[in-house]
Amino acid sequence: MRGVSGQRGVRGGVAALAAGVLVLASGAGAPQALAAGEAGSYAYAPDARPVRGASTTSDAQRLEAGAVYRDTLPKGGKLIYRVDLDDASHAYVSAVAVPPRGAALSFQDGVKISLQDRDGSDCGSGSARFGSAEFARPVAAHAERALDADRTLCQEAGSYYVVVEWDGKESSSGAPWGLELRHVLEPKLKAAGPTEAPGGWPSASPAPPAGGPRERAGGTGFADAPGLTEGEWTDRIRPGESRFYRVPVDWGQQLFVSADLGSSPGTGFVGSALPVSLYNPALGLVDSADSLSYDGRQKSTAFDPLPPVAYENRFASGSETSSVRFAGWYYLRVSLNPKVGETFGDKPYGLTLRVNVKGEPQAAPPYAGPAGIFSVTEDDRRAAADGGTGADAAPDARTMRLVAAGGFGTGTVLLAGLLLWTVLARRRAGAAGGRPAAGTAPGAAPGAAAAVGAAGGTVPPSADAPPTGFGPPPQGRGW
């Protein structure tokens, strides 16, 4: 009877472990995805590294060029980071501020970012405010270190400091903001070129894009913004949500964008109902359109005509022209004021984007090195046509997806093998009257516990893990 009950125990243990294997293989233990249309979090870049801004330059952590970072900005806080720059590249550092959804904000609230040299002088700075549409949504700003033969400040190689500040009022909500940081380099030219911005450009609005409307769901952050080509694109947006899209614009091309908010039953009036912002490849603000007022009838807003993309635009005095200084992905953020839901109902609203890209691509300027993100490749054009995102193309993201898939597969096979090993070892031990080796749990094959621990053990959370509460949902839309 002892042998029979022992076999039953083995069979029961095998069944329980097999069920666990199935759970791991199916991913049933993972957090549940958000339902379609449910508001989620801002989608941080999947390869974003945790970093902790310092209160002094002496303790500042280094930001590497080409990397993305995550941090938390406390109310009224100031965070400092370090970047090491050469004397052969223009440098840009951007900050995306992500206040919690529903946070109380003032029109004066915003984020400011500065790039400073070792003497505390500003090389460049930028800021973004929530303005009259004072509701929580992601905003971005960037600072730059530009190389200029006519300047002496900030031209040498060495350490520089990035200062990110919460710029706002005491009456604002005290909840911290999420922060996403990017540091990118643009090579200088092999030889000096023109130093004056073009004097004029075509400003007539183009004809509506042909082909009829097509559906494309917007992303929830810059990292998962889907690509768009020229055309008419439709989506759905809920009050309080933000949608992100991106468009490749090559040298010599001119971008036109308009956004329409569909009609809705009901009466009322909401000012600044659909704030729309356009950002360049370095996440510098190009232009904003925040004046759309909504009364239930369909409404449309558009950016003023922008100049064709040209290297010489950086020498213009106006920010709308100087920000259209390089080729690459241009990002569109569309947000729907929560007051629209309070007035006309909390439901999805129709959103239509009309995108025109005019002009044939021209030759890139004679960069002294690889242009990196400041270019448009054939892969970029395919991604725009297919709706591909930057997260899809990120090497680290692809690697993590392969590791995750391989981890589930390898772990499943390993656990199944261990189960069989355990059964056979127990039967041999029972048949021979043997006993488990010292240090081995009853009923377990030698080394099985160590192997299971290696395969499925829990890793304690890192002290450098990013702050909770801001991470991207596994799926879902909005933030």
N, C-alpha and C positions, 0 to 999 in steps of 0.2 A: 504493500500500500504506500510505503514511503516513496518507492520508486515512481509509482503512478502519480502521486501528488507532486513530486519533484518535476516530473515531465510536464504536468499541467502548469506548474509555476513558470517553467521555462517558456511553455507556449503562450501563457498570459503575458509574460514580460516581452516576448517577441512581438505579440500583437500590439502591445502598448507602444513599444519603440517603433514598430512599423507605422502606427498611426502618426507618431511624431515625425517620422520621415516624410509621410505624405503631407503633413502640415507644412514642413519646411519646404518641400518641393513645390507646393502650390502657392506658398507665400501667404497662407491664411493668417499667419501671426502678424503680418505687417499692418500698419495703420490703414484704416479704410480711406479710400479716395473720396474727395468731395463729389457730391452729385453735380451733374451738369448744370451750369448756370448759378451754382451756389458761390457766394463770395468767398474767396480764399485770400492767401497772403501774396505779398509782392514776391516775384520769382527772382531770387538772387542767382547769380551765376553759379552753376553747379560746381565749378572748380574754385570758387572764392575761398581764400585762405583766412582763417581767423587772425586778427591783429588787435592790439590794444594801444590806442593812442595815449601818449604821455602828456603830463602837465608841464614838462620842461623839455627843452631841446637836448639836454644832457641824457635823458632817458628815452629819447625817441627811437622807435623801431623803424627799420629800413623797409621801404617799399621797392620791390624789384620791377623793372620795366617789363611790360607785357603781362603782368599778373593782375588778378582781381582780388580784393580783400573785403572782409566784413568786420564791422565794429558797431558799437552803440554810442550814440551821442546823447549825453544827459542834458536835461533842461538847463539852458544858460551856459552849457559847457564849452570848453575849448580843448581840442585834441591836436597833438603835434606828432608828426611823422618825419622821417628823413628819407631823402632820395640822393643818390650819388650820380651826378651828371658829368658827361664829358663836354668837350668844347667843339663837338662836331654834330650835335643834334639839337633840334628844338625839342622841348619837353613839355608834356601836358599831364596834369593830374586832375581827375574829375571826382566829384562827390555826389552820390545820389542819396538824398535824405528821404527816409520813409517813416513818416509819423504813423502811429496806430490809427486804424480806421475809426472814425468817429471822434477823434481828438479835437478838443476845442482850440481853435487857432484864430489869430488876428491877421488882418491884411498886412501888418508889418512883420509877421513871422517869416522866417526864411533861413537859408543856410549860406554861409560865406566861406570861401576857400581862398587861401593866399599861398603863394610860393615865394619864400624869402631866402636871402643869402645869409652867410654867417655873421654879417654885421646887422642883421635885422631889417634890411631894406627889402621892400616888395619888388619882386621881379615881375609879378603879374597877379591879378586877383579877379574873382568873379563871384556873383551872388545870384540867388534865386529866391523869390518871395511868392507867397500864396495869393497876394493881391486881393482884388475885390471878390474873387471866388474863394472865400476863406473857408475851404473845407479840406480835410486831410487827403492828400494824394502825393505820390512820389514827385519830387522836383530835383533837378540836377543843375550843377554849375561846375565850371572848370577854371583852373589857373594855368598859366603858361610861363615858360622861360624861353624867350625868343632870342636867337642869335642875330646880332645886328652889328655890322662893321662900324657904324657910326656911334655905338654906345660902348661904354666901359663897364656899366653896372651889370652884374649877373652873366658875364660872358665867359668866365674861366671855368675850368673843370674843378670839381670838388663836391663837398657836401652842401645840400640845400635842405630847407625845412618846409613841410607842408602843414599849414595851420587851418583847421576846419572848426568853424564856430557856429553855434546856435544863435541866430540873430533874431530876437523877438521881444515880446512884452511879458511882464510878470503875470498878466491875467490868463495867459495861455495854459493849456493842459500841461501837467508836470510829467507825463509819461515820456520816457526816453524815445528817441527816434532811431530806427535802424539806419545803418550807413553802409554804402557800397562804394569802394574806392578803386579807381583804375589809374595806372601810370603807363603812358605810352610815349614813344620817341618818334620823331620825324627827322630823317637825315637832312642835312643841309645840301645845297646844290653844289655841283662840281665847280661851277663858275658863276659869278654874280650875273643876275639877269635884271629885267626891268624892276623898278622900285616904285612904280605908280600904278594905282588901281585903274582898271578900264573906266572910261568916261561915261559910257552909256550901254544899254542893252535892250533887247526887245521886251516890252512891258505889256503887250496886248495879251489878254486872257486867251488861251487856246480853245479850240472847239472841244466839246465833250468827248471823252475817249470812246472809241468805237468798241463794238463787241458785246454790249449788254452787261448786266450785273453778274458778278460771280461771288460766291460766298467764300470768306476766309476768316476764321476765328482769330482774333487778336491775342497776343501774349499777355502775360501778367508782369512783365519786366523787360528790361533792355535785352537780357540774355536770351529769353525765349520769344522775342518778337519775330513773327513770321515775315518772310520776304514778300514784297509786292512788286509787280511790274506795272507798266502803264495800263490803266483800265479803271473800271468801276467795280468797287468791292463792297460787299454788304456783310454786316455783322450784327450782333445783339449786345446791348450794354445795359446793365442795371444801375439804378441810382447809387452813387458812392463808389462805383467801380472805375477802374482805369484800364484802357487797352493800349497795347504797344504794337507797332508795326515798323518795318524798315524797308527802305528803297535804295537800290544801288544807283549812284549818280556819278558818272565818269567825268573826266576832264572835258570842259567845253559844253557840258550838258546843263540844261536849265530845268529846275523842278517846280511844278505847280501842284498844289494840293488844296482840296476843299473837303469839308465834312458837312454832312446833312443829318439832322436829327428828325426822325419820322414823327408824324402826327399822333395824337392820342386823344381819346374822349375826355371831357372834363373842361373846367374853366379855372382860370387863375393866371398867375404871372410869376416867373422865376428869372431873375437877372443872372448873368454869368452862368448860364445853364450848362454849357459844353466847352470848358476850357481845352484848347488844343495847343500843343507846343511841338516845335520841330528842333531837333538836335543834330549836330554834325558828328562825324565819326569819332571825334575826341570827346563827345558828349558836352560840347559847348552849345549854349542856347543860340539858335539861329533867329527864331521869331516865335511869338505867341499870339493867339487869337482868343481873347477871353470875354468878348463883348456880346456873345450871342444871348439874346433874351427869348424865353420860351413861353408861349401862351396856349399850347396845345396844338397849334398848327405847325406844319413842317417848317423847319428853319435851316438855313445854310450859312456857313462861315468859311472864309478862305484867307490864306496868307497873302500879303502884298507880293507882287511879282519879285522874284529873287534873281540876282544876276547869274549868268552861267558860271559853273565852277572854274576857278582860275587861281593859280598860285599867287598872282599879283593882287588878288582881292584882299590879302592880309594887310596891305598898305593903305586901305581905305579907312576913313575916320568913323564911318557908321558901322555899328556892330552887325547889322543884317547883311552887309556886304563882306566885311572882314571875316565873318564866321564861315562863309562859303569859300573856303580857301584850299580845300583839298577834296580829292575824289574819295569814294568809299561809300559805306552804308550811312544813310541819313535816317534818323529815327523819329517816329511820330508817336506822341502820347496823347490819347483822347480820354477825358474824364467826364463823367456825368454827375452834376451837382445832386447831392442827396435830397435837396429841397424839391427836385422834380418828382421824386417818389412821394414826398409828403403832400404835394399838391395834386398830382395826377395819378398816383398809385404806384406802389412798389412792385414793379414788373419789368420785364425786359423791354427795351425801346429799340426801334430800328435805327441803325447807324449805317450810313453810306459814305464811302471815301472815293473821291475821284482824283486819280493820279495821272499827271501828264509829265513825261520826260522828253524835252525837246532838244534837238541838236545831235549831231553825230559825235561819237567819242573822238577826242583829239589825243595827240601824243602827250605822254606824261612829261613833267619837267625833268631836267637832267639831275636827278638825285645822285648823291655820292654813295648811296647804299640802298639796300632793299627798302621799298616804300611801305611794306607791311600792310597795315589796315588802311593806309591812305592810297588805295588803288581799287580797281574793279577788275576781277578776274572772270574767266569763263565759268568757274565754279560758283562765283557770286551770282552771275546771271541765271544759272540753272537753279540755284537756291531761291532766287526771287520768283521764278516761274513756278517752282514746286511748293513754295511756302516754307522753305527750310529756315531754321533758326540758327543763331550763333551757338547755342547750346548743342545743337546736333553736330556742328562741325568742330567743336572744341576737342582736341586730342585727349585731354584729361577726362572729359565726359564720356567719350567713346570707350576709353580704357576702363572707367568705373563700371560702365554697363556690361562690358565683357567680363570683368572680374566678378560682378554680381551674378551674372548668368552662369559663369563657370563655377562660382562658389556654391550656388544651389545644386548644380549638377554634380560637382565633385563631392560635396558634402553628402548628397543623397546616396551616391554609389558607395562612399566610404562607410556610412552608417549601415547600409544594407549588408556590406561585407562583414562588418563587425558583428551584426546580428547573427549571421550564419556561423561566423567563427565562434561566437559565444555558445550557440546551440551545440555545435560539434564538440567543442571542448568539454561542455557539461556532460554530454553523453559518454564521451571517452572516459571522463573522470569517474562517472557513475559505474560504467562497465568494468573498469579496472580497480574500483574501490579506492581510487586516489583522492587526494584532498587538494584544494586550491593552494597555490604557492603563497608563502608569507607575504603580507602586504597587498594581497589581491582580494577585492570584495567577493564574498560568496556568490557563486554563479557567474562570475565574470572571467573571461579569458585574460591571461597575463598581458598587461600593456593596453587592455581595451579602454580602461578609464582614461589613461593618458591620451590615447588616440582620439577618443570622443572629445576630451577637453580641447585638444588641438583643433579638431574639426569644427566644433560648435560652441566653444567656450565663449563666455561673455567678456568683452573687453571693457574695463572701467572707463567712464567718461574722462576725457582729457581736460585738464585745467584750462587749456587754450581753446576749448570748443566755443563756437560762436554763440552769442546770446540767443536764448529761446524766445519764441513769440513772434519772430519775424520771418522764419524760414518759409520756403516755397512749399505749397501742398504737393502731394504726389501727382494729383491731377486737379482739374477745376479751373475756373476762370474768375477774373476779378481780383481784388486784393482787399 
